[in-house]
Amino acid sequence: MNPRVINVKPEKNFNLLITFNNGEVKSFDVKPYLGIGIFKELNDLSLFNSVKPFLGSIQWANGVDLCPDTLYLESK
C-alpha cells in the first residue's frame, strides 16, 4: 500500500503540495484533470483552494476527491 496524505496545501497554477505519512512532500499537478467531468468545477480558485486531507486522501468542498495511490504515484 502506498503512503497516505496527512496534509495538503493548494499552490499557484493548480498544483498541490502534499505531505504523506512516510514524510515525503510532493507536488501534484491537477491541471490535467480540470477539463474532465466534475473536476471542471475546480477551475474556480475559491473551490480549488478548499482542498483538505480526508481519510488518507484529499477532498474539495464540492465532494470531489482523488485516489491516494494516484496522488502518490503521479506526484513529483
mmCIF file of the N, C-alpha and C atoms, coordinates in Angstrom:
data_MODEL
# 
_entry.id   MODEL 
# 
loop_
_atom_site.group_PDB 
_atom_site.id 
_atom_site.type_symbol 
_atom_site.label_atom_id 
_atom_site.label_alt_id 
_atom_site.label_comp_id 
_atom_site.label_asym_id 
_atom_site.label_entity_id 
_atom_site.label_seq_id 
_atom_site.pdbx_PDB_ins_code 
_atom_site.Cartn_x 
_atom_site.Cartn_y 
_atom_site.Cartn_z 
_atom_site.occupancy 
_atom_site.B_iso_or_equiv 
_atom_site.pdbx_formal_charge 
_atom_site.auth_seq_id 
_atom_site.auth_comp_id 
_atom_site.auth_asym_id 
_atom_site.auth_atom_id 
_atom_site.pdbx_PDB_model_num 
ATOM 1   N N  . MET A 1 1  ? 0.844   -1.183 0.000   1.00 0.00 ? 1  MET A N  1 
ATOM 2   C CA . MET A 1 1  ? 0.000   0.000  0.000   1.00 0.00 ? 1  MET A CA 1 
ATOM 3   C C  . MET A 1 1  ? 0.884   1.238  0.000   1.00 0.00 ? 1  MET A C  1 
ATOM 4   N N  . ASN A 1 2  ? 0.529   2.194  -0.830  1.00 0.00 ? 2  ASN A N  1 
ATOM 5   C CA . ASN A 1 2  ? 1.271   3.453  -0.909  1.00 0.00 ? 2  ASN A CA 1 
ATOM 6   C C  . ASN A 1 2  ? 0.966   4.336  0.296   1.00 0.00 ? 2  ASN A C  1 
ATOM 7   N N  . PRO A 1 3  ? 1.862   5.288  0.586   1.00 0.00 ? 3  PRO A N  1 
ATOM 8   C CA . PRO A 1 3  ? 1.630   6.226  1.693   1.00 0.00 ? 3  PRO A CA 1 
ATOM 9   C C  . PRO A 1 3  ? 0.333   7.005  1.512   1.00 0.00 ? 3  PRO A C  1 
ATOM 10  N N  . ARG A 1 4  ? -0.185  7.495  2.621   1.00 0.00 ? 4  ARG A N  1 
ATOM 11  C CA . ARG A 1 4  ? -1.430  8.249  2.630   1.00 0.00 ? 4  ARG A CA 1 
ATOM 12  C C  . ARG A 1 4  ? -1.168  9.716  2.954   1.00 0.00 ? 4  ARG A C  1 
ATOM 13  N N  . VAL A 1 5  ? -2.079  10.570 2.534   1.00 0.00 ? 5  VAL A N  1 
ATOM 14  C CA . VAL A 1 5  ? -1.965  12.018 2.704   1.00 0.00 ? 5  VAL A CA 1 
ATOM 15  C C  . VAL A 1 5  ? -2.238  12.401 4.160   1.00 0.00 ? 5  VAL A C  1 
ATOM 16  N N  . ILE A 1 6  ? -1.347  13.256 4.711   1.00 0.00 ? 6  ILE A N  1 
ATOM 17  C CA . ILE A 1 6  ? -1.615  13.807 6.042   1.00 0.00 ? 6  ILE A CA 1 
ATOM 18  C C  . ILE A 1 6  ? -1.789  15.328 5.999   1.00 0.00 ? 6  ILE A C  1 
ATOM 19  N N  . ASN A 1 7  ? -1.331  15.958 4.904   1.00 0.00 ? 7  ASN A N  1 
ATOM 20  C CA . ASN A 1 7  ? -1.505  17.400 4.751   1.00 0.00 ? 7  ASN A CA 1 
ATOM 21  C C  . ASN A 1 7  ? -1.491  17.756 3.266   1.00 0.00 ? 7  ASN A C  1 
ATOM 22  N N  . VAL A 1 8  ? -2.240  18.797 2.925   1.00 0.00 ? 8  VAL A N  1 
ATOM 23  C CA . VAL A 1 8  ? -2.269  19.274 1.543   1.00 0.00 ? 8  VAL A CA 1 
ATOM 24  C C  . VAL A 1 8  ? -2.389  20.786 1.563   1.00 0.00 ? 8  VAL A C  1 
ATOM 25  N N  . LYS A 1 9  ? -1.646  21.420 0.659   1.00 0.00 ? 9  LYS A N  1 
ATOM 26  C CA . LYS A 1 9  ? -1.674  22.875 0.549   1.00 0.00 ? 9  LYS A CA 1 
ATOM 27  C C  . LYS A 1 9  ? -1.832  23.237 -0.927  1.00 0.00 ? 9  LYS A C  1 
ATOM 28  N N  . PRO A 1 10 ? -2.903  23.981 -1.268  1.00 0.00 ? 10 PRO A N  1 
ATOM 29  C CA . PRO A 1 10 ? -3.049  24.428 -2.655  1.00 0.00 ? 10 PRO A CA 1 
ATOM 30  C C  . PRO A 1 10 ? -1.993  25.472 -2.982  1.00 0.00 ? 10 PRO A C  1 
ATOM 31  N N  . GLU A 1 11 ? -1.447  25.380 -4.185  1.00 0.00 ? 11 GLU A N  1 
ATOM 32  C CA . GLU A 1 11 ? -0.438  26.326 -4.628  1.00 0.00 ? 11 GLU A CA 1 
ATOM 33  C C  . GLU A 1 11 ? -0.874  26.955 -5.947  1.00 0.00 ? 11 GLU A C  1 
ATOM 34  N N  . LYS A 1 12 ? -0.062  27.871 -6.434  1.00 0.00 ? 12 LYS A N  1 
ATOM 35  C CA . LYS A 1 12 ? -0.350  28.531 -7.707  1.00 0.00 ? 12 LYS A CA 1 
ATOM 36  C C  . LYS A 1 12 ? -0.355  27.533 -8.851  1.00 0.00 ? 12 LYS A C  1 
ATOM 37  N N  . ASN A 1 13 ? -1.049  27.908 -9.908  1.00 0.00 ? 13 ASN A N  1 
ATOM 38  C CA . ASN A 1 13 ? -1.056  27.137 -11.149 1.00 0.00 ? 13 ASN A CA 1 
ATOM 39  C C  . ASN A 1 13 ? -1.658  25.735 -10.981 1.00 0.00 ? 13 ASN A C  1 
ATOM 40  N N  . PHE A 1 14 ? -2.626  25.609 -10.061 1.00 0.00 ? 14 PHE A N  1 
ATOM 41  C CA . PHE A 1 14 ? -3.372  24.374 -9.850  1.00 0.00 ? 14 PHE A CA 1 
ATOM 42  C C  . PHE A 1 14 ? -2.482  23.189 -9.459  1.00 0.00 ? 14 PHE A C  1 
ATOM 43  N N  . ASN A 1 15 ? -1.524  23.470 -8.605  1.00 0.00 ? 15 ASN A N  1 
ATOM 44  C CA . ASN A 1 15 ? -0.695  22.417 -8.021  1.00 0.00 ? 15 ASN A CA 1 
ATOM 45  C C  . ASN A 1 15 ? -1.042  22.264 -6.553  1.00 0.00 ? 15 ASN A C  1 
ATOM 46  N N  . LEU A 1 16 ? -0.797  21.072 -6.040  1.00 0.00 ? 16 LEU A N  1 
ATOM 47  C CA . LEU A 1 16 ? -0.998  20.784 -4.622  1.00 0.00 ? 16 LEU A CA 1 
ATOM 48  C C  . LEU A 1 16 ? 0.326   20.336 -4.030  1.00 0.00 ? 16 LEU A C  1 
ATOM 49  N N  . LEU A 1 17 ? 0.677   20.863 -2.884  1.00 0.00 ? 17 LEU A N  1 
ATOM 50  C CA . LEU A 1 17 ? 1.837   20.406 -2.139  1.00 0.00 ? 17 LEU A CA 1 
ATOM 51  C C  . LEU A 1 17 ? 1.313   19.420 -1.108  1.00 0.00 ? 17 LEU A C  1 
ATOM 52  N N  . ILE A 1 18 ? 1.687   18.164 -1.250  1.00 0.00 ? 18 ILE A N  1 
ATOM 53  C CA . ILE A 1 18 ? 1.112   17.093 -0.439  1.00 0.00 ? 18 ILE A CA 1 
ATOM 54  C C  . ILE A 1 18 ? 2.182   16.474 0.460   1.00 0.00 ? 18 ILE A C  1 
ATOM 55  N N  . THR A 1 19 ? 1.847   16.338 1.726   1.00 0.00 ? 19 THR A N  1 
ATOM 56  C CA . THR A 1 19 ? 2.704   15.636 2.690   1.00 0.00 ? 19 THR A CA 1 
ATOM 57  C C  . THR A 1 19 ? 2.084   14.269 2.950   1.00 0.00 ? 19 THR A C  1 
ATOM 58  N N  . PHE A 1 20 ? 2.910   13.234 2.807   1.00 0.00 ? 20 PHE A N  1 
ATOM 59  C CA . PHE A 1 20 ? 2.462   11.861 3.006   1.00 0.00 ? 20 PHE A CA 1 
ATOM 60  C C  . PHE A 1 20 ? 2.938   11.339 4.362   1.00 0.00 ? 20 PHE A C  1 
ATOM 61  N N  . ASN A 1 21 ? 2.292   10.281 4.832   1.00 0.00 ? 21 ASN A N  1 
ATOM 62  C CA . ASN A 1 21 ? 2.604   9.764  6.166   1.00 0.00 ? 21 ASN A CA 1 
ATOM 63  C C  . ASN A 1 21 ? 3.959   9.064  6.268   1.00 0.00 ? 21 ASN A C  1 
ATOM 64  N N  . ASN A 1 22 ? 4.692   8.983  5.176   1.00 0.00 ? 22 ASN A N  1 
ATOM 65  C CA . ASN A 1 22 ? 6.064   8.462  5.229   1.00 0.00 ? 22 ASN A CA 1 
ATOM 66  C C  . ASN A 1 22 ? 7.079   9.603  5.291   1.00 0.00 ? 22 ASN A C  1 
ATOM 67  N N  . GLY A 1 23 ? 6.585   10.846 5.390   1.00 0.00 ? 23 GLY A N  1 
ATOM 68  C CA . GLY A 1 23 ? 7.451   12.017 5.487   1.00 0.00 ? 23 GLY A CA 1 
ATOM 69  C C  . GLY A 1 23 ? 7.760   12.691 4.169   1.00 0.00 ? 23 GLY A C  1 
ATOM 70  N N  . GLU A 1 24 ? 7.420   12.061 3.061   1.00 0.00 ? 24 GLU A N  1 
ATOM 71  C CA . GLU A 1 24 ? 7.686   12.673 1.754   1.00 0.00 ? 24 GLU A CA 1 
ATOM 72  C C  . GLU A 1 24 ? 6.736   13.840 1.502   1.00 0.00 ? 24 GLU A C  1 
ATOM 73  N N  . VAL A 1 25 ? 7.263   14.867 0.854   1.00 0.00 ? 25 VAL A N  1 
ATOM 74  C CA . VAL A 1 25 ? 6.466   16.014 0.426   1.00 0.00 ? 25 VAL A CA 1 
ATOM 75  C C  . VAL A 1 25 ? 6.611   16.095 -1.091  1.00 0.00 ? 25 VAL A C  1 
ATOM 76  N N  . LYS A 1 26 ? 5.480   16.041 -1.783  1.00 0.00 ? 26 LYS A N  1 
ATOM 77  C CA . LYS A 1 26 ? 5.493   16.010 -3.247  1.00 0.00 ? 26 LYS A CA 1 
ATOM 78  C C  . LYS A 1 26 ? 4.506   17.028 -3.807  1.00 0.00 ? 26 LYS A C  1 
ATOM 79  N N  . SER A 1 27 ? 4.699   17.362 -5.075  1.00 0.00 ? 27 SER A N  1 
ATOM 80  C CA . SER A 1 27 ? 3.815   18.279 -5.779  1.00 0.00 ? 27 SER A CA 1 
ATOM 81  C C  . SER A 1 27 ? 2.953   17.486 -6.765  1.00 0.00 ? 27 SER A C  1 
ATOM 82  N N  . PHE A 1 28 ? 1.649   17.753 -6.734  1.00 0.00 ? 28 PHE A N  1 
ATOM 83  C CA . PHE A 1 28 ? 0.705   17.093 -7.639  1.00 0.00 ? 28 PHE A CA 1 
ATOM 84  C C  . PHE A 1 28 ? 0.060   18.142 -8.529  1.00 0.00 ? 28 PHE A C  1 
ATOM 85  N N  . ASP A 1 29 ? 0.125   17.935 -9.840  1.00 0.00 ? 29 ASP A N  1 
ATOM 86  C CA . ASP A 1 29 ? -0.431  18.852 -10.827 1.00 0.00 ? 29 ASP A CA 1 
ATOM 87  C C  . ASP A 1 29 ? -1.874  18.445 -11.135 1.00 0.00 ? 29 ASP A C  1 
ATOM 88  N N  . VAL A 1 30 ? -2.824  19.288 -10.788 1.00 0.00 ? 30 VAL A N  1 
ATOM 89  C CA . VAL A 1 30 ? -4.243  18.991 -11.017 1.00 0.00 ? 30 VAL A CA 1 
ATOM 90  C C  . VAL A 1 30 ? -4.694  19.398 -12.420 1.00 0.00 ? 30 VAL A C  1 
ATOM 91  N N  . LYS A 1 31 ? -3.907  20.209 -13.129 1.00 0.00 ? 31 LYS A N  1 
ATOM 92  C CA . LYS A 1 31 ? -4.314  20.741 -14.440 1.00 0.00 ? 31 LYS A CA 1 
ATOM 93  C C  . LYS A 1 31 ? -4.826  19.678 -15.419 1.00 0.00 ? 31 LYS A C  1 
ATOM 94  N N  . PRO A 1 32 ? -4.211  18.498 -15.523 1.00 0.00 ? 32 PRO A N  1 
ATOM 95  C CA . PRO A 1 32 ? -4.713  17.511 -16.488 1.00 0.00 ? 32 PRO A CA 1 
ATOM 96  C C  . PRO A 1 32 ? -6.148  17.040 -16.205 1.00 0.00 ? 32 PRO A C  1 
ATOM 97  N N  . TYR A 1 33 ? -6.636  17.249 -14.995 1.00 0.00 ? 33 TYR A N  1 
ATOM 98  C CA . TYR A 1 33 ? -7.975  16.797 -14.623 1.00 0.00 ? 33 TYR A CA 1 
ATOM 99  C C  . TYR A 1 33 ? -9.034  17.877 -14.804 1.00 0.00 ? 33 TYR A C  1 
ATOM 100 N N  . LEU A 1 34 ? -8.630  19.131 -14.977 1.00 0.00 ? 34 LEU A N  1 
ATOM 101 C CA . LEU A 1 34 ? -9.557  20.257 -14.930 1.00 0.00 ? 34 LEU A CA 1 
ATOM 102 C C  . LEU A 1 34 ? -10.561 20.313 -16.076 1.00 0.00 ? 34 LEU A C  1 
ATOM 103 N N  . GLY A 1 35 ? -10.376 19.536 -17.098 1.00 0.00 ? 35 GLY A N  1 
ATOM 104 C CA . GLY A 1 35 ? -11.316 19.507 -18.205 1.00 0.00 ? 35 GLY A CA 1 
ATOM 105 C C  . GLY A 1 35 ? -12.243 18.301 -18.177 1.00 0.00 ? 35 GLY A C  1 
ATOM 106 N N  . ILE A 1 36 ? -12.180 17.512 -17.120 1.00 0.00 ? 36 ILE A N  1 
ATOM 107 C CA . ILE A 1 36 ? -12.915 16.245 -17.052 1.00 0.00 ? 36 ILE A CA 1 
ATOM 108 C C  . ILE A 1 36 ? -14.047 16.322 -16.032 1.00 0.00 ? 36 ILE A C  1 
ATOM 109 N N  . GLY A 1 37 ? -15.257 16.097 -16.480 1.00 0.00 ? 37 GLY A N  1 
ATOM 110 C CA . GLY A 1 37 ? -16.416 15.948 -15.603 1.00 0.00 ? 37 GLY A CA 1 
ATOM 111 C C  . GLY A 1 37 ? -16.497 16.948 -14.470 1.00 0.00 ? 37 GLY A C  1 
ATOM 112 N N  . ILE A 1 38 ? -16.718 16.432 -13.265 1.00 0.00 ? 38 ILE A N  1 
ATOM 113 C CA . ILE A 1 38 ? -16.900 17.280 -12.089 1.00 0.00 ? 38 ILE A CA 1 
ATOM 114 C C  . ILE A 1 38 ? -15.622 18.039 -11.723 1.00 0.00 ? 38 ILE A C  1 
ATOM 115 N N  . PHE A 1 39 ? -14.478 17.573 -12.198 1.00 0.00 ? 39 PHE A N  1 
ATOM 116 C CA . PHE A 1 39 ? -13.217 18.279 -11.932 1.00 0.00 ? 39 PHE A CA 1 
ATOM 117 C C  . PHE A 1 39 ? -13.210 19.675 -12.557 1.00 0.00 ? 39 PHE A C  1 
ATOM 118 N N  . LYS A 1 40 ? -14.053 19.907 -13.573 1.00 0.00 ? 40 LYS A N  1 
ATOM 119 C CA . LYS A 1 40 ? -14.141 21.233 -14.205 1.00 0.00 ? 40 LYS A CA 1 
ATOM 120 C C  . LYS A 1 40 ? -14.480 22.309 -13.175 1.00 0.00 ? 40 LYS A C  1 
ATOM 121 N N  . GLU A 1 41 ? -15.246 21.944 -12.144 1.00 0.00 ? 41 GLU A N  1 
ATOM 122 C CA . GLU A 1 41 ? -15.621 22.891 -11.100 1.00 0.00 ? 41 GLU A CA 1 
ATOM 123 C C  . GLU A 1 41 ? -14.400 23.452 -10.364 1.00 0.00 ? 41 GLU A C  1 
ATOM 124 N N  . LEU A 1 42 ? -13.299 22.710 -10.379 1.00 0.00 ? 42 LEU A N  1 
ATOM 125 C CA . LEU A 1 42 ? -12.097 23.130 -9.656  1.00 0.00 ? 42 LEU A CA 1 
ATOM 126 C C  . LEU A 1 42 ? -11.365 24.270 -10.351 1.00 0.00 ? 42 LEU A C  1 
ATOM 127 N N  . ASN A 1 43 ? -11.815 24.670 -11.539 1.00 0.00 ? 43 ASN A N  1 
ATOM 128 C CA . ASN A 1 43 ? -11.262 25.861 -12.187 1.00 0.00 ? 43 ASN A CA 1 
ATOM 129 C C  . ASN A 1 43 ? -11.574 27.118 -11.384 1.00 0.00 ? 43 ASN A C  1 
ATOM 130 N N  . ASP A 1 44 ? -12.596 27.053 -10.534 1.00 0.00 ? 44 ASP A N  1 
ATOM 131 C CA . ASP A 1 44 ? -12.932 28.136 -9.611  1.00 0.00 ? 44 ASP A CA 1 
ATOM 132 C C  . ASP A 1 44 ? -11.894 28.102 -8.483  1.00 0.00 ? 44 ASP A C  1 
ATOM 133 N N  . LEU A 1 45 ? -11.046 29.127 -8.427  1.00 0.00 ? 45 LEU A N  1 
ATOM 134 C CA . LEU A 1 45 ? -9.944  29.112 -7.452  1.00 0.00 ? 45 LEU A CA 1 
ATOM 135 C C  . LEU A 1 45 ? -10.410 29.012 -6.006  1.00 0.00 ? 45 LEU A C  1 
ATOM 136 N N  . SER A 1 46 ? -11.537 29.609 -5.669  1.00 0.00 ? 46 SER A N  1 
ATOM 137 C CA . SER A 1 46 ? -12.008 29.506 -4.289  1.00 0.00 ? 46 SER A CA 1 
ATOM 138 C C  . SER A 1 46 ? -12.359 28.060 -3.954  1.00 0.00 ? 46 SER A C  1 
ATOM 139 N N  . LEU A 1 47 ? -12.922 27.334 -4.913  1.00 0.00 ? 47 LEU A N  1 
ATOM 140 C CA . LEU A 1 47 ? -13.211 25.916 -4.696  1.00 0.00 ? 47 LEU A CA 1 
ATOM 141 C C  . LEU A 1 47 ? -11.912 25.107 -4.691  1.00 0.00 ? 47 LEU A C  1 
ATOM 142 N N  . PHE A 1 48 ? -11.026 25.380 -5.640  1.00 0.00 ? 48 PHE A N  1 
ATOM 143 C CA . PHE A 1 48 ? -9.747  24.663 -5.679  1.00 0.00 ? 48 PHE A CA 1 
ATOM 144 C C  . PHE A 1 48 ? -9.005  24.806 -4.348  1.00 0.00 ? 48 PHE A C  1 
ATOM 145 N N  . ASN A 1 49 ? -9.036  26.005 -3.789  1.00 0.00 ? 49 ASN A N  1 
ATOM 146 C CA . ASN A 1 49 ? -8.319  26.272 -2.540  1.00 0.00 ? 49 ASN A CA 1 
ATOM 147 C C  . ASN A 1 49 ? -8.993  25.677 -1.310  1.00 0.00 ? 49 ASN A C  1 
ATOM 148 N N  . SER A 1 50 ? -10.165 25.077 -1.477  1.00 0.00 ? 50 SER A N  1 
ATOM 149 C CA . SER A 1 50 ? -10.872 24.456 -0.348  1.00 0.00 ? 50 SER A CA 1 
ATOM 150 C C  . SER A 1 50 ? -10.386 23.048 -0.035  1.00 0.00 ? 50 SER A C  1 
ATOM 151 N N  . VAL A 1 51 ? -9.400  22.558 -0.744  1.00 0.00 ? 51 VAL A N  1 
ATOM 152 C CA . VAL A 1 51 ? -8.917  21.183 -0.583  1.00 0.00 ? 51 VAL A CA 1 
ATOM 153 C C  . VAL A 1 51 ? -8.415  20.929 0.841   1.00 0.00 ? 51 VAL A C  1 
ATOM 154 N N  . LYS A 1 52 ? -8.742  19.743 1.357   1.00 0.00 ? 52 LYS A N  1 
ATOM 155 C CA . LYS A 1 52 ? -8.343  19.318 2.701   1.00 0.00 ? 52 LYS A CA 1 
ATOM 156 C C  . LYS A 1 52 ? -7.971  17.840 2.677   1.00 0.00 ? 52 LYS A C  1 
ATOM 157 N N  . PRO A 1 53 ? -7.129  17.397 3.617   1.00 0.00 ? 53 PRO A N  1 
ATOM 158 C CA . PRO A 1 53 ? -6.906  15.956 3.761   1.00 0.00 ? 53 PRO A CA 1 
ATOM 159 C C  . PRO A 1 53 ? -8.217  15.281 4.176   1.00 0.00 ? 53 PRO A C  1 
ATOM 160 N N  . PHE A 1 54 ? -8.436  14.074 3.680   1.00 0.00 ? 54 PHE A N  1 
ATOM 161 C CA . PHE A 1 54 ? -9.671  13.359 4.002   1.00 0.00 ? 54 PHE A CA 1 
ATOM 162 C C  . PHE A 1 54 ? -9.424  11.854 3.912   1.00 0.00 ? 54 PHE A C  1 
ATOM 163 N N  . LEU A 1 55 ? -9.448  11.179 5.045   1.00 0.00 ? 55 LEU A N  1 
ATOM 164 C CA . LEU A 1 55 ? -9.315  9.717  5.111   1.00 0.00 ? 55 LEU A CA 1 
ATOM 165 C C  . LEU A 1 55 ? -8.122  9.187  4.313   1.00 0.00 ? 55 LEU A C  1 
ATOM 166 N N  . GLY A 1 56 ? -6.966  9.818  4.466   1.00 0.00 ? 56 GLY A N  1 
ATOM 167 C CA . GLY A 1 56 ? -5.755  9.381  3.786   1.00 0.00 ? 56 GLY A CA 1 
ATOM 168 C C  . GLY A 1 56 ? -5.612  9.888  2.371   1.00 0.00 ? 56 GLY A C  1 
ATOM 169 N N  . SER A 1 57 ? -6.586  10.644 1.909   1.00 0.00 ? 57 SER A N  1 
ATOM 170 C CA . SER A 1 57 ? -6.546  11.218 0.572   1.00 0.00 ? 57 SER A CA 1 
ATOM 171 C C  . SER A 1 57 ? -6.830  12.713 0.697   1.00 0.00 ? 57 SER A C  1 
ATOM 172 N N  . ILE A 1 58 ? -7.452  13.282 -0.341  1.00 0.00 ? 58 ILE A N  1 
ATOM 173 C CA . ILE A 1 58 ? -7.847  14.693 -0.300  1.00 0.00 ? 58 ILE A CA 1 
ATOM 174 C C  . ILE A 1 58 ? -9.276  14.815 -0.783  1.00 0.00 ? 58 ILE A C  1 
ATOM 175 N N  . GLN A 1 59 ? -9.925  15.923 -0.406  1.00 0.00 ? 59 GLN A N  1 
ATOM 176 C CA . GLN A 1 59 ? -11.274 16.180 -0.875  1.00 0.00 ? 59 GLN A CA 1 
ATOM 177 C C  . GLN A 1 59 ? -11.499 17.684 -0.913  1.00 0.00 ? 59 GLN A C  1 
ATOM 178 N N  . TRP A 1 60 ? -12.254 18.124 -1.927  1.00 0.00 ? 60 TRP A N  1 
ATOM 179 C CA . TRP A 1 60 ? -12.632 19.523 -2.049  1.00 0.00 ? 60 TRP A CA 1 
ATOM 180 C C  . TRP A 1 60 ? -14.028 19.710 -1.470  1.00 0.00 ? 60 TRP A C  1 
ATOM 181 N N  . ALA A 1 61 ? -14.411 20.962 -1.264  1.00 0.00 ? 61 ALA A N  1 
ATOM 182 C CA . ALA A 1 61 ? -15.704 21.298 -0.650  1.00 0.00 ? 61 ALA A CA 1 
ATOM 183 C C  . ALA A 1 61 ? -16.899 20.775 -1.446  1.00 0.00 ? 61 ALA A C  1 
ATOM 184 N N  . ASN A 1 62 ? -16.743 20.563 -2.750  1.00 0.00 ? 62 ASN A N  1 
ATOM 185 C CA . ASN A 1 62 ? -17.838 20.035 -3.568  1.00 0.00 ? 62 ASN A CA 1 
ATOM 186 C C  . ASN A 1 62 ? -17.895 18.508 -3.558  1.00 0.00 ? 62 ASN A C  1 
ATOM 187 N N  . GLY A 1 63 ? -17.045 17.857 -2.762  1.00 0.00 ? 63 GLY A N  1 
ATOM 188 C CA . GLY A 1 63 ? -17.055 16.400 -2.647  1.00 0.00 ? 63 GLY A CA 1 
ATOM 189 C C  . GLY A 1 63 ? -16.124 15.680 -3.597  1.00 0.00 ? 63 GLY A C  1 
ATOM 190 N N  . VAL A 1 64 ? -15.494 16.390 -4.509  1.00 0.00 ? 64 VAL A N  1 
ATOM 191 C CA . VAL A 1 64 ? -14.539 15.765 -5.436  1.00 0.00 ? 64 VAL A CA 1 
ATOM 192 C C  . VAL A 1 64 ? -13.324 15.297 -4.644  1.00 0.00 ? 64 VAL A C  1 
ATOM 193 N N  . ASP A 1 65 ? -12.858 14.099 -4.973  1.00 0.00 ? 65 ASP A N  1 
ATOM 194 C CA . ASP A 1 65 ? -11.671 13.576 -4.321  1.00 0.00 ? 65 ASP A CA 1 
ATOM 195 C C  . ASP A 1 65 ? -10.808 12.853 -5.349  1.00 0.00 ? 65 ASP A C  1 
ATOM 196 N N  . LEU A 1 66 ? -9.638  12.469 -4.910  1.00 0.00 ? 66 LEU A N  1 
ATOM 197 C CA . LEU A 1 66 ? -8.722  11.698 -5.753  1.00 0.00 ? 66 LEU A CA 1 
ATOM 198 C C  . LEU A 1 66 ? -8.191  10.523 -4.960  1.00 0.00 ? 66 LEU A C  1 
ATOM 199 N N  . CYS A 1 67 ? -7.915  9.439  -5.646  1.00 0.00 ? 67 CYS A N  1 
ATOM 200 C CA . CYS A 1 67 ? -7.376  8.236  -5.028  1.00 0.00 ? 67 CYS A CA 1 
ATOM 201 C C  . CYS A 1 67 ? -6.004  8.540  -4.420  1.00 0.00 ? 67 CYS A C  1 
ATOM 202 N N  . PRO A 1 68 ? -5.762  8.117  -3.187  1.00 0.00 ? 68 PRO A N  1 
ATOM 203 C CA . PRO A 1 68 ? -4.461  8.382  -2.569  1.00 0.00 ? 68 PRO A CA 1 
ATOM 204 C C  . PRO A 1 68 ? -3.299  7.742  -3.338  1.00 0.00 ? 68 PRO A C  1 
ATOM 205 N N  . ASP A 1 69 ? -3.538  6.606  -3.982  1.00 0.00 ? 69 ASP A N  1 
ATOM 206 C CA . ASP A 1 69 ? -2.483  5.969  -4.772  1.00 0.00 ? 69 ASP A CA 1 
ATOM 207 C C  . ASP A 1 69 ? -2.132  6.824  -5.990  1.00 0.00 ? 69 ASP A C  1 
ATOM 208 N N  . THR A 1 70 ? -3.130  7.396  -6.638  1.00 0.00 ? 70 THR A N  1 
ATOM 209 C CA . THR A 1 70 ? -2.896  8.295  -7.765  1.00 0.00 ? 70 THR A CA 1 
ATOM 210 C C  . THR A 1 70 ? -2.081  9.500  -7.306  1.00 0.00 ? 70 THR A C  1 
ATOM 211 N N  . LEU A 1 71 ? -2.476  10.066 -6.174  1.00 0.00 ? 71 LEU A N  1 
ATOM 212 C CA . LEU A 1 71 ? -1.757  11.239 -5.649  1.00 0.00 ? 71 LEU A CA 1 
ATOM 213 C C  . LEU A 1 71 ? -0.299  10.923 -5.419  1.00 0.00 ? 71 LEU A C  1 
ATOM 214 N N  . TYR A 1 72 ? -0.012  9.775  -4.825  1.00 0.00 ? 72 TYR A N  1 
ATOM 215 C CA . TYR A 1 72 ? 1.363   9.415  -4.514  1.00 0.00 ? 72 TYR A CA 1 
ATOM 216 C C  . TYR A 1 72 ? 2.153   9.075  -5.783  1.00 0.00 ? 72 TYR A C  1 
ATOM 217 N N  . LEU A 1 73 ? 1.592   8.257  -6.626  1.00 0.00 ? 73 LEU A N  1 
ATOM 218 C CA . LEU A 1 73 ? 2.325   7.775  -7.807  1.00 0.00 ? 73 LEU A CA 1 
ATOM 219 C C  . LEU A 1 73 ? 2.518   8.845  -8.872  1.00 0.00 ? 73 LEU A C  1 
ATOM 220 N N  . GLU A 1 74 ? 1.602   9.797  -8.974  1.00 0.00 ? 74 GLU A N  1 
ATOM 221 C CA . GLU A 1 74 ? 1.711   10.831 -10.011 1.00 0.00 ? 74 GLU A CA 1 
ATOM 222 C C  . GLU A 1 74 ? 2.294   12.145 -9.522  1.00 0.00 ? 74 GLU A C  1 
ATOM 223 N N  . SER A 1 75 ? 2.638   12.204 -8.243  1.00 0.00 ? 75 SER A N  1 
ATOM 224 C CA . SER A 1 75 ? 3.278   13.413 -7.698  1.00 0.00 ? 75 SER A CA 1 
ATOM 225 C C  . SER A 1 75 ? 4.773   13.377 -7.973  1.00 0.00 ? 75 SER A C  1 
ATOM 226 N N  . LYS A 1 76 ? 5.361   14.588 -7.984  1.00 0.00 ? 76 LYS A N  1 
ATOM 227 C CA . LYS A 1 76 ? 6.806   14.701 -8.216  1.00 0.00 ? 76 LYS A CA 1 
ATOM 228 C C  . LYS A 1 76 ? 7.452   15.376 -7.054  1.00 0.00 ? 76 LYS A C  1 
# 
